[in-house]
């Protein structure tokens, strides 16, 4: 494999019309587990009511990540505490 770059397109449609178009790229030279996709160009943007739905989805994703992280930390603390003998 001579080319270690990956390219892609993100397209979001609302009510059948393109409302966001973004080109992305990544450096694949360090392997799959280290790939980080980056935005390279915005090719379409049509603001509208769809934007509030994206914000709501982002809030749900953020809340889910926070719950997962807090759960993991709580379990980790309890696991460590269970190994302490006083």
Number of C-alpha atoms within 10 A of each C-alpha: 4 5 8 11 11 13 13 14 14 12 13 14 12 13 7 7 9 13 18 16 16 16 16 15 17 17 17 16 14 9 9 9 7 11 15 10 14 13 14 14 12 13 13 14 12 14 9 9 9 14 13 10 10 11 11 11 12 12 12 12 12 12 12 12 12 12 12 12 12 12 12 12 12 12 12 12 11 11 11 10 10 9 8 7 5 3
